[in-house]
Amino acid sequence: MAKSSIHIDVELDKDKVPENISWHASDNSDEAQKAKAMMVAFWDGADKSALRIDLWTKEMMVDEMADFFYQTFTTMADTFKRATNQQPLVDDIKNFAKEFYQKFRKIQMEQNKLV
């Protein structure tokens, strides 16, 4: 049986706020990859609940977070399609992702006008 692992390192400041996030997959290169944010979710079949870890560094900008969420929503839709083949629900998720990002951009434009 083949085995693969992912190792995640999070460096925290004195207030336990992430300063650096890096990860390494056993079947990738030997060099750790840096990240400004991460989301990891596990499904607990016994409890029927999602266990999540969401972290981001101090350097993560608000516009980067919006991009991260948009891309995450989109890839979640793709994963849901592969798992269920429920195209109408996939379309709903992708439409939500687009609306979310458009609303974010509109808010950003309005806030930038105020500055």
DSSP file (Angstrom, degrees, kcal/mol; ACC not computed):
  #  RESIDUE AA STRUCTURE BP1 BP2  ACC     N-H-->O    O-->H-N    N-H-->O    O-->H-N    TCO  KAPPA ALPHA  PHI   PSI    X-CA   Y-CA   Z-CA
    1    1 A M              0   0    0      0, 0.0     2,-0.1     0, 0.0     0, 0.0   0.000 360.0 360.0 360.0 130.7    0.0    0.0    0.0
    2    2 A A        -     0   0    0      1,-0.0     2,-0.4     2,-0.0     0, 0.0  -0.447 360.0-159.5 -76.6 151.9    1.4    3.4   -1.0
    3    3 A K        -     0   0    0     -2,-0.1     2,-0.3     2,-0.0    -1,-0.0  -0.996  11.0-179.1-136.4 139.8    1.6    6.1    1.7
    4    4 A S        -     0   0    0     -2,-0.4     2,-0.3    22,-0.0    21,-0.0  -0.975   6.3-167.9-134.8 149.2    1.8    9.9    1.4
    5    5 A S        -     0   0    0     -2,-0.3    21,-3.0     2,-0.0     2,-0.4  -0.966  13.5-150.1-138.5 155.9    2.1   12.6    4.0
    6    6 A I  E     -A   25   0A   0     -2,-0.3     2,-0.5    19,-0.2    19,-0.2  -0.995  13.0-160.3-124.3 128.8    1.8   16.3    4.3
    7    7 A H  E     -A   24   0A   0     17,-3.0    17,-2.2    -2,-0.4     2,-0.4  -0.940   6.2-167.3-112.6 128.4    3.8   18.2    7.0
    8    8 A I  E     -A   23   0A   0     -2,-0.5     2,-0.4    15,-0.2    15,-0.2  -0.961   2.6-167.0-119.0 130.3    2.8   21.7    8.0
    9    9 A D  E     -A   22   0A   0     13,-3.2    13,-2.5    -2,-0.4     2,-0.5  -0.965   2.8-172.6-115.6 133.3    4.9   24.0   10.1
   10   10 A V  E     -A   21   0A   0     -2,-0.4     2,-0.5    11,-0.2    11,-0.2  -0.984   9.0-156.6-126.3 119.7    3.4   27.2   11.7
   11   11 A E  E     -A   20   0A   0      9,-2.8     8,-3.7    -2,-0.5     9,-1.4  -0.848  16.4-160.0 -96.0 128.7    5.7   29.7   13.4
   12   12 A L  E     -A   18   0A   0     -2,-0.5     2,-0.1     6,-0.3    -2,-0.0  -0.777  11.0-130.8-109.8 150.7    3.9   31.8   15.9
   13   13 A D    >   -     0   0    0      4,-2.2     3,-2.0    -2,-0.3    -1,-0.1  -0.200  49.1 -81.3 -82.6-173.9    4.8   35.2   17.5
   14   14 A K  T 3  S+     0   0    0      1,-0.3    -1,-0.1     2,-0.1    -2,-0.0   0.754 134.2  51.7 -64.0 -23.1    4.7   35.8   21.2
   15   15 A D  T 3  S-     0   0    0      2,-0.1    -1,-0.3     3,-0.0    -3,-0.0   0.270 120.7-109.1 -94.3  10.4    0.9   36.3   21.0
   16   16 A K  S <  S+     0   0    0     -3,-2.0    -2,-0.1     1,-0.3    -4,-0.0   0.801  71.3 144.2  65.6  32.2    0.5   33.0   19.2
   17   17 A V        -     0   0    0     38,-0.0    -4,-2.2     1,-0.0    -1,-0.3  -0.875  59.1-103.9 -97.8 131.8   -0.4   34.7   15.9
   18   18 A P  E     +A   12   0A   0      0, 0.0    40,-1.1     0, 0.0    -6,-0.3  -0.320  42.2 170.0 -60.1 129.8    1.0   32.9   12.8
   19   19 A E  E     +     0   0A   0     -8,-3.7     2,-0.4     1,-0.4    40,-0.2   0.723  69.6  16.6-103.7 -37.4    4.1   34.6   11.3
   20   20 A N  E     -A   11   0A   0     -9,-1.4    -9,-2.8    37,-0.1     2,-0.4  -0.999  58.7-170.7-140.9 140.2    5.1   31.9    8.9
   21   21 A I  E     +AB  10  35A   0     14,-0.8    14,-2.4    -2,-0.4     2,-0.3  -0.999  14.6 166.9-127.6 131.6    3.4   28.9    7.4
   22   22 A S  E     -AB   9  34A   0    -13,-2.5   -13,-3.2    -2,-0.4     2,-0.3  -0.984   9.3-171.3-141.2 154.7    5.2   26.3    5.3
   23   23 A W  E     -AB   8  33A   0     10,-2.4    10,-3.4    -2,-0.3     2,-0.4  -0.968   7.5-163.9-144.5 158.2    4.3   22.8    4.1
   24   24 A H  E     -A    7   0A   0    -17,-2.2   -17,-3.0    -2,-0.3     2,-0.4  -0.980   9.3-151.2-146.2 129.6    5.9   19.9    2.5
   25   25 A A  E >   -A    6   0A   0     -2,-0.4     3,-1.9   -19,-0.2   -19,-0.2  -0.852  20.2-132.6-100.7 138.6    4.3   16.9    0.7
   26   26 A S  T 3  S+     0   0    0    -21,-3.0   -20,-0.1    -2,-0.4    -1,-0.1   0.773 106.7  48.5 -63.3 -26.9    6.2   13.6    0.8
   27   27 A D  T 3  S+     0   0    0    -22,-0.3    -1,-0.3     3,-0.0     2,-0.1   0.252 105.3  71.1 -99.6  14.5    5.7   13.0   -2.9
   28   28 A N  S <  S-     0   0    0     -3,-1.9    -4,-0.0     1,-0.3     0, 0.0  -0.325 101.0 -53.2-106.4-165.5    6.7   16.6   -3.9
   29   29 A S        -     0   0    0     -2,-0.1    -1,-0.3     2,-0.1    -4,-0.2  -0.142  51.3-111.1 -65.7 168.8   10.2   18.2   -3.9
   30   30 A D  S    S+     0   0    0     -3,-0.1     2,-0.3    -6,-0.1    -1,-0.1   0.653  91.4  94.3 -75.4 -15.4   12.3   18.2   -0.8
   31   31 A E  S    S-     0   0    0      1,-0.1    -2,-0.1    -7,-0.0     2,-0.1  -0.627  78.7-121.5 -86.5 134.0   11.9   21.9   -0.4
   32   32 A A        -     0   0    0     -2,-0.3     2,-0.4    -8,-0.1    -8,-0.2  -0.424  23.5-131.4 -69.6 145.3    9.1   23.3    1.9
   33   33 A Q  E     -B   23   0A   0    -10,-3.4   -10,-2.4    -2,-0.1     2,-0.2  -0.822  16.0-133.6 -98.6 135.8    6.6   25.6    0.3
   34   34 A K  E     -B   22   0A   0     -2,-0.4     2,-0.3   -12,-0.2   -12,-0.2  -0.591  24.8-177.3 -86.4 152.2    5.7   28.9    1.9
   35   35 A A  E     -B   21   0A   0    -14,-2.4   -14,-0.8    -2,-0.2     3,-0.1  -0.990  29.4-153.9-145.6 150.7    2.1   30.0    2.4
   36   36 A K  S    S+     0   0    0     -2,-0.3    21,-3.1     1,-0.2     2,-0.3   0.635  85.8  11.8 -95.2 -18.7    0.3   33.1    3.7
   37   37 A A  E     -C   56   0B   0     19,-0.3     2,-0.3   -16,-0.1    19,-0.2  -0.983  62.5-169.9-153.2 160.3   -2.9   31.2    4.6
   38   38 A M  E     -C   55   0B   0     17,-2.7    17,-2.1    -2,-0.3     2,-0.4  -0.993   8.8-167.1-152.3 150.1   -4.2   27.7    4.9
   39   39 A M  E     +C   54   0B   0     -2,-0.3     2,-0.4    15,-0.2    15,-0.2  -0.982  12.5 178.1-135.8 126.7   -7.5   25.9    5.3
   40   40 A V  E     -C   53   0B   0     13,-2.3    13,-2.4    -2,-0.4     2,-0.4  -0.997   3.9-175.3-128.9 133.4   -7.6   22.2    6.2
   41   41 A A  E     -C   52   0B   0     -2,-0.4     2,-0.4    11,-0.2    11,-0.2  -0.990   5.7-171.4-131.9 139.9  -10.8   20.3    6.7
   42   42 A F  E     -C   51   0B   0      9,-2.7     9,-3.0    -2,-0.4     2,-0.6  -0.966  20.4-133.2-124.8 143.7  -11.4   16.7    7.9
   43   43 A W  E     -C   50   0B   0     -2,-0.4     2,-0.9     7,-0.2     7,-0.2  -0.883  11.5-153.6 -98.8 121.0  -14.7   14.8    7.9
   44   44 A D  E  >> -C   49   0B   0      5,-3.0     4,-1.7    -2,-0.6     5,-1.4  -0.829   8.0-169.6 -93.0 102.8  -15.3   12.9   11.2
   45   45 A G  T  45S+     0   0    0     -2,-0.9    -1,-0.2     1,-0.2     5,-0.0   0.816  82.6  54.2 -65.1 -31.8  -17.6   10.2   10.0
   46   46 A A  T  45S+     0   0    0      1,-0.2    -1,-0.2    -3,-0.1    -2,-0.0   0.930 120.7  29.8 -69.1 -45.6  -18.5    9.1   13.6
   47   47 A D  T  45S-     0   0    0      2,-0.2    -2,-0.2     0, 0.0    -1,-0.2   0.576 100.3-132.7 -89.0 -10.1  -19.6   12.6   14.7
   48   48 A K  T  <5 +     0   0    0     -4,-1.7     2,-0.3     1,-0.2    -3,-0.2   0.943  66.1 119.8  55.1  49.8  -20.8   13.6   11.2
   49   49 A S  E   < -C   44   0B   0     -5,-1.4    -5,-3.0     2,-0.0     2,-0.4  -0.983  65.3-116.7-144.3 153.9  -18.9   16.9   11.6
   50   50 A A  E     -C   43   0B   0     -2,-0.3     2,-0.5    -7,-0.2    -7,-0.2  -0.758  20.1-155.5 -90.7 134.0  -16.2   18.8    9.8
   51   51 A L  E     -C   42   0B   0     -9,-3.0    -9,-2.7    -2,-0.4     2,-0.3  -0.948  22.6-171.9-107.1 127.6  -13.0   19.5   11.8
   52   52 A R  E     -C   41   0B   0     -2,-0.5     2,-0.4   -11,-0.2   -11,-0.2  -0.894  26.5-165.5-128.6 151.0  -11.2   22.6   10.4
   53   53 A I  E     +C   40   0B   0    -13,-2.4   -13,-2.3    -2,-0.3     2,-0.5  -0.972  15.6 177.9-129.8 117.5   -8.0   24.5   10.8
   54   54 A D  E     +C   39   0B   0     -2,-0.4     2,-0.3   -15,-0.2   -15,-0.2  -0.980  11.0 160.8-122.2 119.0   -7.9   28.0    9.3
   55   55 A L  E     +C   38   0B   0    -17,-2.1   -17,-2.7    -2,-0.5     2,-0.3  -0.983  12.3 177.5-137.3 148.1   -4.8   30.1    9.7
   56   56 A W  E     -C   37   0B   0     -2,-0.3   -19,-0.3   -19,-0.2     2,-0.1  -0.991  25.6-119.1-147.4 152.6   -3.3   33.1    8.0
   57   57 A T    >   -     0   0    0    -21,-3.1     3,-1.4    -2,-0.3   -38,-0.2  -0.341  30.7-106.4 -86.3 168.5   -0.2   35.2    8.6
   58   58 A K  T 3  S+     0   0    0    -40,-1.1   -39,-0.1     1,-0.3    -1,-0.1   0.765 118.3  60.8 -62.6 -25.7    0.1   38.8    9.5
   59   59 A E  T 3  S+     0   0    0    -40,-0.2     2,-0.5   -23,-0.1    -1,-0.3   0.566  73.9 114.0 -81.5  -8.7    1.3   39.5    5.9
   60   60 A M    <   -     0   0    0     -3,-1.4     2,-0.1   -24,-0.3    -4,-0.0  -0.509  60.8-145.3 -68.3 117.1   -1.9   38.2    4.3
   61   61 A M     >  -     0   0    0     -2,-0.5     4,-2.2     1,-0.1     5,-0.2  -0.447  18.4-116.0 -82.9 157.5   -3.6   41.2    2.7
   62   62 A V  H  > S+     0   0    0      1,-0.2     4,-2.1     2,-0.2     5,-0.2   0.901 116.8  50.5 -61.4 -42.3   -7.4   41.6    2.5
   63   63 A D  H  > S+     0   0    0      1,-0.2     4,-2.0     2,-0.2    -1,-0.2   0.856 109.2  52.0 -66.4 -32.6   -7.4   41.4   -1.3
   64   64 A E  H  > S+     0   0    0      2,-0.2     4,-2.8     1,-0.2    -1,-0.2   0.888 107.2  52.9 -67.0 -38.4   -5.3   38.2   -1.1
   65   65 A M  H  X S+     0   0    0     -4,-2.2     4,-2.6     2,-0.2    -2,-0.2   0.905 108.3  50.1 -63.8 -40.8   -7.8   36.7    1.4
   66   66 A A  H  X S+     0   0    0     -4,-2.1     4,-2.7     2,-0.2    -1,-0.2   0.919 112.1  47.4 -63.4 -42.7  -10.7   37.5   -1.1
   67   67 A D  H  X S+     0   0    0     -4,-2.0     4,-2.8     2,-0.2     5,-0.2   0.921 111.3  52.1 -61.4 -43.3   -8.8   35.8   -3.9
   68   68 A F  H  X S+     0   0    0     -4,-2.8     4,-2.3     1,-0.2    -2,-0.2   0.922 112.3  44.6 -59.3 -46.5   -8.0   32.8   -1.6
   69   69 A F  H  X S+     0   0    0     -4,-2.6     4,-3.1     2,-0.2     5,-0.2   0.922 112.4  51.6 -66.2 -43.6  -11.7   32.4   -0.7
   70   70 A Y  H  X S+     0   0    0     -4,-2.7     4,-2.2     1,-0.2    -2,-0.2   0.949 114.0  43.7 -57.2 -49.7  -12.9   32.8   -4.4
   71   71 A Q  H  X S+     0   0    0     -4,-2.8     4,-2.5     1,-0.2    -1,-0.2   0.870 113.4  51.8 -65.8 -35.6  -10.4   30.2   -5.5
   72   72 A T  H  X S+     0   0    0     -4,-2.3     4,-2.5    -5,-0.2    -2,-0.2   0.928 109.3  49.3 -66.7 -44.8  -11.3   27.9   -2.6
   73   73 A F  H  X S+     0   0    0     -4,-3.1     4,-2.0     1,-0.2    -2,-0.2   0.929 112.5  49.3 -57.3 -44.7  -15.0   28.2   -3.3
   74   74 A T  H  X S+     0   0    0     -4,-2.2     4,-2.0    -5,-0.2    -2,-0.2   0.914 112.5  45.5 -63.8 -44.1  -14.4   27.4   -7.0
   75   75 A T  H  X S+     0   0    0     -4,-2.5     4,-2.4     1,-0.2    -1,-0.2   0.837 109.2  56.5 -71.1 -30.0  -12.2   24.3   -6.2
   76   76 A M  H  X S+     0   0    0     -4,-2.5     4,-2.7     2,-0.2    -1,-0.2   0.905 106.6  50.9 -63.0 -39.4  -14.8   23.2   -3.7
   77   77 A A  H  X S+     0   0    0     -4,-2.0     4,-2.3     2,-0.2    -2,-0.2   0.925 109.9  49.2 -62.3 -44.6  -17.3   23.2   -6.5
   78   78 A D  H  X S+     0   0    0     -4,-2.0     4,-2.2     1,-0.2    -2,-0.2   0.909 112.5  47.9 -62.2 -41.7  -15.0   21.2   -8.7
   79   79 A T  H  X S+     0   0    0     -4,-2.4     4,-2.1     1,-0.2    -2,-0.2   0.913 110.0  52.2 -64.1 -42.8  -14.5   18.7   -5.9
   80   80 A F  H  X>S+     0   0    0     -4,-2.7     4,-2.5     1,-0.2     5,-0.6   0.884 108.7  51.4 -62.0 -38.2  -18.2   18.4   -5.2
   81   81 A K  H  X5S+     0   0    0     -4,-2.3     4,-2.3     1,-0.2    -1,-0.2   0.941 110.1  48.0 -63.8 -46.6  -18.8   17.7   -8.9
   82   82 A R  H  <5S+     0   0    0     -4,-2.2    -1,-0.2     1,-0.2    -2,-0.2   0.868 118.1  42.5 -61.0 -35.4  -16.3   14.9   -9.0
   83   83 A A  H  <5S+     0   0    0     -4,-2.1    -2,-0.2    -5,-0.2    -1,-0.2   0.827 135.5  10.4 -81.1 -32.7  -17.8   13.4   -5.8
   84   84 A T  H  <5S-     0   0    0     -4,-2.5    -3,-0.2    -5,-0.2    -2,-0.2   0.638  77.6-137.7-123.6 -21.2  -21.5   13.8   -6.6
   85   85 A N     << +     0   0    0     -4,-2.3     2,-1.2    -5,-0.6    -4,-0.2   0.801  51.3 148.2  58.8  30.9  -22.0   14.8  -10.2
   86   86 A Q    >>  +     0   0    0     -6,-0.4     4,-2.1     1,-0.2     3,-0.7  -0.660  20.6 177.4 -95.4  77.8  -24.7   17.3   -9.1
   87   87 A Q  H 3> S+     0   0    0     -2,-1.2     4,-2.8     1,-0.2     5,-0.2   0.835  73.1  57.0 -56.5 -40.6  -24.1   20.0  -11.7
   88   88 A P  H 3> S+     0   0    0      0, 0.0     4,-1.7     0, 0.0    -1,-0.2   0.902 110.9  44.2 -60.1 -38.1  -26.9   22.3  -10.5
   89   89 A L  H <> S+     0   0    0     -3,-0.7     4,-2.3     2,-0.2    -2,-0.2   0.869 111.6  53.4 -72.1 -36.3  -25.4   22.5   -7.1
   90   90 A V  H  X S+     0   0    0     -4,-2.1     4,-2.4     1,-0.2     5,-0.2   0.924 108.4  50.3 -60.7 -44.6  -21.9   23.0   -8.6
   91   91 A D  H  X S+     0   0    0     -4,-2.8     4,-2.7     1,-0.2    -2,-0.2   0.890 108.4  53.3 -61.5 -39.6  -23.3   25.9  -10.6
   92   92 A D  H  X S+     0   0    0     -4,-1.7     4,-2.5    -5,-0.2    -1,-0.2   0.921 109.7  47.4 -61.2 -44.5  -24.8   27.4   -7.5
   93   93 A I  H  X S+     0   0    0     -4,-2.3     4,-2.4     2,-0.2    -2,-0.2   0.928 114.0  46.7 -64.2 -44.3  -21.4   27.3   -5.7
   94   94 A K  H  X S+     0   0    0     -4,-2.4     4,-2.2     2,-0.2    -2,-0.2   0.885 112.1  50.5 -67.2 -37.6  -19.6   28.8   -8.6
   95   95 A N  H  X S+     0   0    0     -4,-2.7     4,-2.6     2,-0.2    -1,-0.2   0.912 110.3  50.2 -65.3 -40.9  -22.2   31.5   -9.0
   96   96 A F  H  X S+     0   0    0     -4,-2.5     4,-3.1    -5,-0.2    -2,-0.2   0.926 108.5  53.0 -60.0 -44.0  -21.9   32.3   -5.3
   97   97 A A  H  X S+     0   0    0     -4,-2.4     4,-2.3     1,-0.2    -2,-0.2   0.918 110.8  46.6 -58.8 -44.4  -18.1   32.5   -5.7
   98   98 A K  H  X S+     0   0    0     -4,-2.2     4,-2.6     2,-0.2    -1,-0.2   0.929 114.0  47.1 -64.1 -45.6  -18.5   35.0   -8.5
   99   99 A E  H  X S+     0   0    0     -4,-2.6     4,-2.7     1,-0.2     5,-0.2   0.911 111.0  52.7 -63.0 -42.4  -21.0   37.1   -6.7
  100  100 A F  H  X S+     0   0    0     -4,-3.1     4,-2.3    -5,-0.2    -1,-0.2   0.939 112.2  44.5 -56.3 -49.7  -18.8   37.0   -3.5
  101  101 A Y  H  X S+     0   0    0     -4,-2.3     4,-2.6     2,-0.2    -2,-0.2   0.890 112.3  51.4 -67.6 -39.5  -15.8   38.3   -5.4
  102  102 A Q  H  X S+     0   0    0     -4,-2.6     4,-2.3     2,-0.2    -1,-0.2   0.920 111.2  48.4 -62.7 -43.0  -17.8   40.9   -7.3
  103  103 A K  H  X S+     0   0    0     -4,-2.7     4,-2.5     2,-0.2    -2,-0.2   0.909 110.6  51.4 -63.1 -42.0  -19.2   42.2   -4.0
  104  104 A F  H  X S+     0   0    0     -4,-2.3     4,-2.7    -5,-0.2    -2,-0.2   0.944 110.2  48.6 -59.2 -47.9  -15.8   42.3   -2.5
  105  105 A R  H  X S+     0   0    0     -4,-2.6     4,-2.4     1,-0.2    -1,-0.2   0.890 110.8  51.1 -60.8 -40.2  -14.4   44.3   -5.4
  106  106 A K  H  X S+     0   0    0     -4,-2.3     4,-2.3     2,-0.2    -1,-0.2   0.930 110.9  47.8 -63.0 -45.5  -17.2   46.8   -5.2
  107  107 A I  H  X S+     0   0    0     -4,-2.5     4,-2.6     1,-0.2     5,-0.2   0.916 111.3  51.4 -61.5 -43.6  -16.6   47.3   -1.5
  108  108 A Q  H  X S+     0   0    0     -4,-2.7     4,-2.4     1,-0.2    -1,-0.2   0.916 109.8  49.4 -60.0 -43.8  -12.9   47.7   -2.1
  109  109 A M  H  X S+     0   0    0     -4,-2.4     4,-1.5     1,-0.2    -1,-0.2   0.914 112.3  48.0 -62.6 -43.0  -13.6   50.3   -4.8
  110  110 A E  H  X S+     0   0    0     -4,-2.3     4,-1.0     1,-0.2    -2,-0.2   0.906 112.8  48.1 -65.3 -41.7  -16.0   52.2   -2.5
  111  111 A Q  H  X S+     0   0    0     -4,-2.6     4,-0.7     1,-0.2     3,-0.3   0.870 108.8  53.9 -67.4 -36.0  -13.5   52.1    0.4
  112  112 A N  H  < S+     0   0    0     -4,-2.4     3,-0.4     1,-0.2    -1,-0.2   0.824 103.3  57.0 -68.4 -30.3  -10.7   53.3   -1.8
  113  113 A K  H  < S+     0   0    0     -4,-1.5    -1,-0.2     1,-0.2    -2,-0.2   0.819 103.3  55.3 -67.6 -30.3  -12.7   56.3   -2.9
  114  114 A L  H  <        0   0    0     -4,-1.0    -1,-0.2    -3,-0.3    -2,-0.2   0.707 360.0 360.0 -75.8 -19.7  -13.1   57.3    0.8
  115  115 A V     <        0   0    0     -4,-0.7    -1,-0.2    -3,-0.4    -2,-0.2   0.472 360.0 360.0 -81.8 360.0   -9.3   57.4    1.3
